[in-house]
Amino acid sequence: MQNIRYCQFTFLSGLLWLFCNYCFAATPIVEIEIRNHLFFPDRIEIPADTKVKLKIYNRDNSSEEFESYELNREKVIPGKSRATVFIGPLHPGEYPFFGEFFPKTAQGKIIVK
């Protein structure tokens, strides 16, 4: 009887360990700043097949929009504020993004390897 309880305890402990590792696995975070209508950094490398959290800080007084047709993302970030955008998991490749309000200067690229 003790053997069965030990096996049940071991099995449940293993399941709990797997569940905790899955739930608390850290999502990579990439920080981006908007300053003078430019993205810093403007080139970001992330791993393939991984969900990534982009924390975007708009240091300008005016609003800017993080937009990417390839990523299917669009987020307006008011001046002097921040926003979070999740992307991925993505296949290897290049995914451009830009600022809708200042598209000639606010440009960047996410490179997935």
Secondary structure, 3 states (H helix, E strand, C coil): CHHHHHHHHHHHHHHHHHHHHHHCCCCCEEEEEEECCEEECCEEEECCCCCEEEEEEECCCCCEEEEECCCCEEEEECCCEEEEEEECCCCCEEEEEEECCCCCCCEEEEEEC
